[in-house]
Amino acid sequence: MSQENTTARKPSEDEYLNFIALLDALFDNKKLIAAIVALALAVGGLYVLLAQPVFNSSIVVAVEDSSDASTARNLIGDVSAMFDVKSSADGEIQILGSRLVASKAVDALKLNVEARPRYFPVVGRWIASHADGVSNPGLFGWGGFAWGSESIRVSSFDVPRNLQGRRFELVALPDHRYQLSGDGLNEPVVGTIGKTEQFQTAFGPISLNVVGIAARPGVAFVLLCRSRQITTTDLVTSLRIQEQGKRSGVIAAALEGTDPVLLSQTLNEIGRQYVQQNADRKAAQAARSIEFLDAQLPLMKQRLENAEASLSQYENQHTVVDLSEAGKVVLRQSAEANTQLAALQQKRQELATRFGPAHPALLAIDSQISAEKEQINQIAGQIQEMPLTEQDLLKLQRDVRVSSDLYILMRSNVEQLRLVKAGKIGNVRLVDAADVPELPVKPRKLMILAGSVVMGLFLGALVAILKDRLFTGVTDPAVLEERTGLHVFATIPFSEQQQEMSRRSASKSARMSVLAVVRPNDPAMESLRSLHTAIKFALPDAANNVVLITGPTPGMGKSFVSVNLAAILASSGKRVLLIDGDMRKGYVNRYFDLDRSNGLAEAIASSRPLATVTHRGVLPNLDLVTTGKLPPNPSALLHGTNWSDLIASASKDYDLVIIDAPPLLAVSDSEAISSAAGTVFLVTRFGKTRSGDVIEAERRLAQAGSKVTGILFNSMKPRSGIYGGRYQAYRYVDYNYHDDRAD
């Protein structure tokens, strides 16, 4: 049961450790993250400072119920719909944002022509926006850059199709002249301001009219003529159009741009063109209606004359009596119904020329026609009940009245339609024109700066995690044991005291202090004391009392471990000899303020006993052999027989011999040195050593006939979440369980 519970908890524990490892990676790289956040904030701030301001403006148009409420509502009741059907807001939105309207605005304002000063890259425009007046051109007389309020006005610039979208450079010259250069021109050409110039190219003529230039001679301007079609498409795409409120008939169109004046001009021109096309469309519809009614008037007149002639003939042939009161009522009803039916039928004929059979307007009028026919049928039933003579008279009088009413009303309609056509009044109007915006809507400075900080934190965390996963070494001694199969004899905490002393003695000639002497209660020294006990039990099984301390790569802290371990062992009463075996970069002599000369290199080269080069009593019970003068080829010296003889002799004179050897993977010296050592320790460093380095170092020692006794895990961060999490929050700290007088 206990085993099952342990197994069940393991995944949760691993997830916890992975989370703690993630936090450790972020905490260990906090300076890197802060630097990336600062960089992102600087980039965001630079963008906010240099980005060109973007302005927003809008217009509002209203779609009315009819094109002319005062003159066009009396066409046979509601016959005004013959030439005016209310447009839906959705349809008007499509028209407002159509290429028809946009292209006319492009043509009116020459939006496909771009003419602006040439600014210095990145910062030129920002500097110019904060300058007053025109400037001296160029940068140290070069480039023709504008730095002030320079401007140019171009009324026309037409280029062949092959040169559309190509940039031309125009340079202001004295005496109201300019110089134009660019693709298609074999050499720069000169033109006069205020005059339309024609310049020949291989693709056809270029037409240019520069109205005015506000700049000193030498200032360069950029001219660009884009395709009218592309410019129109871009304008249509940029427009944001929507109805203000549901079924309100009020439509707003907004646009963004960097030039506030041109922005308002563009929107107002779009609004003007939209209203104009609507009025033109209504006038065209009225013209078509007039044409239709003009064709119907002679027919209606002929019909009226025929009806009057028939009535007159009937009255001459018969003794006519007046209609009864009931007959007069029926006559009036029948005349009105037939007049309305005829008007509806004419209305349908006109609408059928503009709309399909399924259009709502046609469906509605068909419904009205059916209703009128049903009413006429009912009246016809009443007429059938009257005497025959009265029936005939009623029908003839009805025909005259209907024809007369239709003819009179149709003539009135034609006159009203002529007024509509002449007035060109549409059913839309511009409610709000676009003002020149004063405040930009972009860039949104606070949002960009906040986004830069968030992005910096994200990128910083990502870089920190990637750095930890890809470039950071092992941070958990247990993981190192698991991957290498070697036992970690000691975990040495990171010492802030040692870091401070190393910082103060950064110079190569400065003396370095022995931490075990100046700070014997440092947590790192407590760890080395526990190593002392481990060595005590390991030595009986070793071949001799020689301990080799090396590392896979440089920077592991092996010299720090060697010196302080030797000092701790010596303080326990053992006679210890410390040998600086790194004859390439060794610096153990600096811990004791000694010169490196007359040391190990001289003893090996001249076959002299180590006693002749030993510095005795550098600390109580501790002697030291320095590197000597650094030889050109230390490996050759170490592979000789003198090395083994020297170490064997020293081993007899001391309780313990500690050799500080160079890194294994950097040079082969340690492989030769290891042949004389019975105990070999590899010093690894928290977050620096990779398990592959340790495995390779062990392999090289094995090839040299030596075996790694164990690992010394150096510089363990005292607040490492991994270590504390795995060992139930126990961490190396200074509990200060010592007499204060010891300091």
N, C-alpha and C positions, 0 to 999 in steps of 0.2 A: 504493500500500500504506500509506504514511504517513497519507494522508487518511482511509482506511478505519479505521485504528486510532484516529485522533483522534475520528472520528464515533462509534465504538463506546464510547469512554470518556466522552463528553459526558453521557449520562444519569446515569452513576454519579457524575460530578462534580457535577451539578445536585442529585442526591439528597443528596450530602455537604453541599453548601452550604445546602440547605433544613434539614438537621439542625442545622448550625451556627447558622443563623438562629434556629431554635427555642431552642437553648441560649442564644443572645444575648438573646432576648426574655425568657427566664426570669432570666438574670443581671441584665439591666438593670432588671427590675422586682422585684428581690429584696426591697426594702423593702415593696412592695405585697403580695408573697406572704407575707412575715413578718407584716404587719399582718392579713391575712385569716386566717392560721393562728392568730394570737393571738386574733382575734375568735371564730373557731370554737372554740378551746379555752376561751375565756371563756363562750361559750354552753353548751358541754358541761359545764363546771364548774358553771355556774348550774343546769343541769338536774339534775346529780347532787346538788347541794345542796338543791334545792327539790322534786324529784320525790318523790311519795308512795311509801314503801317497799312492796314487794310481797312477800308471804310465800307459802310453799308447805308444804302438809301432805298426808298420805296415810293411807289405811286399807288393810288387807290382809284379804281373806276367802278361805276355803278351801272348795272344793266336795268333799264326801265321796262315797264310793261308794254309800251308801244312807242313808236318813233315820234308820234305827234299827237298828244292827247287832245288838243284843242281843235284840230282841223280834220282829223281822220277818223272820227268816231260816228259819223252820221251817214255812212255808206250803207243804206238799206238796213237800219238797225245796227247790226254788228258786221256789216260787209267790209269794214276796214281791214279785217283779217285777210282780205284778198291780197293785200300787199304787205301785211305785217303779221308775222307769227312770232310770238314771244320766244326768244332764244333762251336755252337753259344755261345755267352758270358753267356747267362742265364744258359745253360747246364753246362758250365765250373764252374760257380759260385756254382751250386748245387754240383758238384764233389769236388770243393775245400772245401766246408763246409760239406762234407759227413762224416759219421762215418768211412768209409773206410780209409780216410786220417787221421782223428783225432785219431783213435784207434792206428794206427801205430806210431804217435807222442807220444801218451800216453805210449806205450810199450818202445819206444826208450829212453825216458827221465824219465821213472818211475814216471809219474805224479800222479799216484794213491797212491804214498807213500809220506806221509808228515812227516818230521822230523825237529823239531825246538826247541829252548830253551824254558824252562818254565819261563814265566815272572810273576812278581807280578801283580795282577789284576789292571786294569785301567791305572796306571802310569808306570808300569814296562817296557813296550816296549819303551815308550817315553824316559825314563831315559837311557835305554840301547842304544838307537839310538844316544845319545849325549855323550856316554862314549868312551874312548880309551882303548883298551886292554881288557883282561879278568878280571873278578872281583872275589871277595870272595863270595861264594855261600850263598844263604838264607837270611833271615831277622832275625838278631840276632842269627844266627846259625840254623834257622828253615826254612823249606820249600824248600830248594835247588833252590831258585829263581836265575836266571841269571840277572846280572845288567850291563854287558858289551858286548863285541863283540864275545861272545861264539858262536860256530857253530859245526855242526855235518854233516858228509857225510855218507849216507847209499846207497850202491849199489843195495841191494835187501832186500825186506821185504815181505814175503808171509805168509798169515795166512789162516786158514780154513774159509769157507764161513760164518759160524756162528759168527766169530770174526771180520768180515769186518766192518769197521766204528767204532770199539771200540778203546778207547785210551789206550796206554801202556806208562808206565813211564820208562825211561832209565836214570840211574844215573852213572856218570863217577866215576871210581874207579882208584886207583893207579896201576902202572905196566901194563898199556895198557889193562885194563879190564873194564867191565861195568856190571851193574846189571839191569835186566829187570823184571818188574812186571806189572800185569794187569789181565784182565778177562781171565779165562781159565787156568791161572797158579796158582796152589795151594799155591806156595810160590815163592819168588823172585829167579830168576836163574842168573847165572854169565856166561858171555861170554868173548871172547878175540877179541880185535880190529884187523881187517884185516883178519879174518877167518870167513867162513860161518858156522854158528852154527845152530843146530837143537834142538828145545825145544818141548817136548811133552805136549799136552794139552788133555782135555777130548774130544775135537772136532777134533783133528788131530794135526800134527806137525806144528810148526812155524819155518820158515827158515829166518835167519837174518844175513846180512853181513854188519858190520859197518866198513867203510873204514878208517875213522879218526874222532877224537874228539879234538876240540880246546877249552879246558876248564880245570879248576882246579877240582880235585876230590871233589865230593859232589854236583856238578851242575846237575840239573835234566833236561831232555829233554822229549818232547812229541812225541811219534811215533804213526802213524795212517796209516792203510792200507785200502783204500776205494775200493769199487767195481770198477772193470775196466769198466763195462758198465755205471755206474753212472758217473764216471770221464769223460768218452768219451762224454756222453750226455751233461754234464755241459760245456765241452770245445766247443762242437758244438754250444750250446746255446749262449755262450759268444762271439763267433766270429762275427764280423760285416764285411760283404763282399758286395762290390758294384762295378759296372763298372765305370771307370773313363772316363766320356764323353760318348756320345751316339754312340753306335756301334763302339767304338774304339778298342775293343778287349783287353783293358788294365784293369785289375782287381786288386783292393786293398783289403787286408784283415787286419783288425785291431783287437787288443786285449788289454784289460786292466788287470792289476795285481799289487800286492803289492811288488813283487820281480822283480826289473828291469832286472837282469841278466837272471833269469828263464823265464821271459816274452819274451825276445829277442830269447833265445834258443828255446822256444816253437814255436814261429812264424817261425823261420828259419827251424825248423824241419818239420813243416807243409808244408812250401814251398818246401822243398826238397822231401818230400814224395809225394806231388802233382805232381811235375815234373817227379819223378821216375815212379809213376803209369801211367802217361800219356805216357812215353816212353815204359813202359812194355806193355801197351795196344796197342800202334802202332806196337810194335814188334810182338805181338800176332796176330794182324790183318795181318801183312806181312807174318807170318808163315802160316796162313790159306790160304792166296792168293797163296803162293808158293805151298802148298799142292794141291790146285785146279789146278794150271797151270801145275804142274808135272803130274797130272792125264790126262791133256789135250794134253801134248806134244806127247806121242805115237800116239794118234789119229790123231793129225795134221801131224805127219811124215808119217803115213800110208796114209792119204788123199793126201799128196804131191806125194808119190810114185805112188799111183793109177792114179793121174792126169798125171804124166809124162809117165806112161806106156800107158795110153789111147792115148796121143798125139803121142807117138812113133809108136803105132800100126796104127793109122790113117795115118801118114806120109808114112808108109811102104805100105799101101794098096792103096793109092791114089797118083796121080801125084800132088805134092804140089807146089803151086805157092805162092809167097809172098803176104802178105796182101797189099791192096792199102793204100795210105796215109790216106784216110778217115777211113779205117778199123783199122789202127794203132791207130788213135785218139780215136775211139770208144773203142778199146781194152783197152787202158790206162784208159779211164774214167770208163769203166765197172769194171776193176780190182780194181781200187781205191775205187769205191763205194762198191763193194762186200767185200773188205778187211775191210773197215770201219764198214760195217754192222756186219760182223762176230765178230769184236773186241767189238762192242757195245753189241752184244748178250752175249758174254762171260762175259763182264763187268756186265751186268744185272744179269746173273746167280750168280756171286760172291756176288753182293750186296743183292740179294734176300735171301742169307743165313744169313744176318745181320739185314735187315730192313723189315718192313711190306710193304704190297702193296701200302699203302697210303703215304709212306715216300716221301718227296720232291725229294730225289736223284733218286728214282725209277721212279717217275713221269717225271722227267726231261729226263732220259735216254730213257723212252718209247717214248717221243716226238721226240728225235733224231733218234730212230729206225724207226719211221713212216716216217720221212723226208728222210732217206736213202732209204727206200723201194720205196718211190715215185720217187726218182731220178733213181733207178735201173729200175723201170717200164718204165720211159721215155727212158732210154738207150736201153732197150729191144725193144722198138718200132723202134728205129733206126736200130737195128740189123735185124729186120724182113724185112727191105727194101733191105738188101744186098742179093747177090746170095747165094744159098743153100750151095755150097761148102765153100764159104768164111765164111758163118755163122757157119758151123761146126768147121772149123779151128779156128775161133775167140773164140768160146766157150771153145775149148780145151786149147788153149793158155791162155785164161783168168783163167781157173781153175788152171793151173800150176802156173801162176804168183801169184794168190791170195793165194794159199796154201803155196807157197814158202815165200811170204812176211809175212804171219801169223806165220809160223813156225820160221822164223828168228827173228821176233820181239818178239815172245813169249819166245824164249830162252834168248833174251836180257832182257826181263822183269824179268824173273826168276833170272838172275844174279843181277839185280839192287835190287830186293826185298831181296835177300840174304844179300846184303850190308846194307839195311835198318834194317833188323833183327839183324845183327851182331853189327851195330852201336848203336842200341837202342835210336834213336833220335826221340823225340816226337815233337808235334807242339805247345808246351808251353815252356816258359823259365822264370826264375826268374830274374826280372829286378832290383828291389831294395830289398836287404836283410834288416832284422830288426836290427837296432842299439840298443845298451843299452841306454834307455832313462835316461836323467840326471835330468830333472825337472818334478815333479808330475803334473798331471792334476786335481787331486782331493786331498783333499777338496778345493773347491773354496772359499778361505778365505773371501774375500770382500763380495761375494754373500751370504755366510752363515751368516756373521755378519749383513749385511743389512736385510736379511730375519729374523734374530733373533729379530732385532728392530721392524720390521713390525709385526711379530708374537706377540711380547711383547705388542705392542700397541693394537693389536686386542684382545688378551686375557685380557689385562688390562681394555680395554673398556667394554668387555663382563662381566668381574667380577664386574666392577663398576656398570653397568646397572643392573645385577642380584642382587647385594648387595642393590642397591637403590630400586628395585622392591620387594625383598623378606625380607630385614632386615631394611630398612630405614622407619622411621615413616612418618607421614603426614607433608608435607612442604607447604601446602596451607590452610590458615585459612578458606577459603570458602568451601573447601572440608570437613574440620572437621565439620563445621556447617551443611553441607548437610547430612553427615553421622550420626551425633549424634543428630541433632535437637536442640542443645544448641547454645546460642548466644555467639560470641566472643566479650567480652567487651573491650579488649585491645590487640594490637599486639605490643610486646616489641622487639625492634631491638636488634641484637647481639651487645654487647659492648666490643670493644677491650680494653678499659680502665679497665673494670672489669676483663677481662681475664688476663691482665698484673698484676693487683693487687692480683688476686687469685694466680698467679704463684709465686709472691714474698712472699705470706703468706701461702705457701704450708704446712709448719709445723703445726701440730695440736695445738701447743701452741702459734703460732704467732698471732699477732693482725691483724684483717681484717678491711679494711677501708670501710666506708659507701659512696657509689658512689654519692648519692644525696647531700652529704656534700662536698666532694672533687672535684666532677665534676658535678655541678648542671645543666650544659648545655648539658650534654651527651644526644644523641637522645633517649636512653632508659628511661632517667628521664622525657623527654618531653612526652613520651608515658604514663608513670605512672601519670603525671599531668592530662592527659586527662581521665585516670581512676578515678582520684579524682572527677572529674565532674560527671562521670557516677555513682559513689557511692553516691554522694550527692543527685542525683535524685532517686536512688534505695532505700535508707534508709527509707524514709517515708512509703513505702509499706512493709518493713521488720518487723519481730516480735520484734526485738531489734536492738541495735547499735553494736552488736558483729559480726565481720567479720572473718570467718574461711578461711584460705588460705592453701590448701593442693594440692596434685598431685596424679595421678594414680600410678606412680612408682617413685623410687628414681632417683635423678639426673635431676629433672625438673627445679630447680632453685627457689623453693618456698621460701626458707629462704631469698634469694636475693630480691625477690619481696616483701616479708613481711617487711623486714627491711627498704628498700628504700621507700616503700609506706607509712609506718609509719612516716618516716622522712619527707616526702613531706607533708603529712597531718598535722604534727605538725608544720611545717614551715608556714602553712597557718593560724595559730592561734588556731587550735583546740587542746584540751587536749586529748592526745592519750596514751593508755596503750598497750604495745606490750608484748605478752605472748609467750614464747617458749614452746609450748605444745608437742614437740618431746622429750619425756623422755627416748628415746633410743639412738638417735644419734644427738640430737640438739646441735647447736654450735652458736646460736645467741649472746651469751655472748662475743664471740671473737670479734664481731664488735665494742664492747664498752670497750674492755680490762677489762672484769670483770670475776670473778670466778663463776662457775656454782652453787656452794654450797649455801644452804639456799635459796631455790626457791620454785617452784610450787610443787614438790614432798613432801617437808616438810609441806607446807601449807595444802595440801589435807590430808596427813597422820595424822597430829595433829589437824585438823579442825581449823587452825589459819586463820585469815583474810589475804587476799592477801596484804593488806597494810603493814603487818609485814615483808614481804619478797620482797617488791618492791624497786627497785633501782630508785630513783627519779632523774629527770633532767639529764638523760644520754645525751639528747639533749634538747634544749629549747622546752617545752610543751610535751616532750616525756619521759614516765616512762617505766621501763622494769622489767619483772618477768622472771628470768632464769629457767632452768629446775630443778634446785636443784641437789642433788646427785642422779645419775641415779638409779632408783629402780629396783629390780629383776623382778617385774611383774607390769608394768605401767598400763596395761589394767584393772587390778583389782581395782586400785586406781580410775581410771576414771569412772568406772561403779557405784561408790558409790554416795550417795546423796550430799556429800561435794562438789563435782565438780560443780554441777549446782548452789549450793548456793554461792560459791565463785565468779562465773562468774556473777551471778545476782547482787551481791553486787558491783562488780567492774563496771558493766554497768552503775550504777547510778552515779558513781564518775567521769566518763570520757565521753567526747563527742563520742569517738570511741574506741572500744577494738578490737585489731587485734591479732588473734591466729595463730601462725605458727604450723601446725599440721603435723604428720608423713604421709608417703605415704599410700594411701587407700588400694592398692592391696598387700602391703607388710605386714601390721599389721592391727589389728582391732581397734586401738586406736582412729583413726579419726572418726569412726562411733559413738563412745561414746562422743567424743568432740563436734561433730556436733549437738548434741541435745540441746546445749546451745547457738548455733549461729543462728542469724536470716538471715545472708547472707553467702553463701558458694561459693567460687571461686575455680575452678580446674586450676592449673597451668600446661600447656603442653609445650613441647619443640620442636622446629623446627627440623624435621628429626629424632626425638627420640620417640615421642609418637605415638602410633597406635590408630586408631579410636576405635578398639575393647577394648583397655584399658580404654578409656574414658567412653564407654558404660557400661562396667562392674563396674567402679567406681561409676557412677551415679546409677546403680542398687543397689549397696551395701548401698549407702547413703539413697536411697528410702526405703530400708528395715529397716534402722535405724530411719525412720520418718523424714528425712531431704530432702531438695530439692536443687539441684545445681542452683545457680543464673546465672552463666555464666562461660566462659572459658577465661583464660589469656594466650595468645599464646606467649611464651617466646623465646628469642634468635633467632628471625627472621633474617636471613642473609640479610644485607642491599642491596646486589647486586643479590638477588634471581631473576632469570628470570621469574619464575612463578608469583611472586608477581608483578613485574614490568609489565609483559605482561598482567595480568588480570586487573591491574589498570592503564593501559595506561602509563606505564613506570614511574609512580610516585613511589618513593622509599624513605625510611627513610634515610636522610642524615643530617649532621649537617650544617645548613645554616649559623651558626655563627651570628644570628640576636640578638646579645647581646653586651653590653658594654664590651670592652676588659678589663676594670679595674675591672670587676667583678671577674676575675680570680686572 
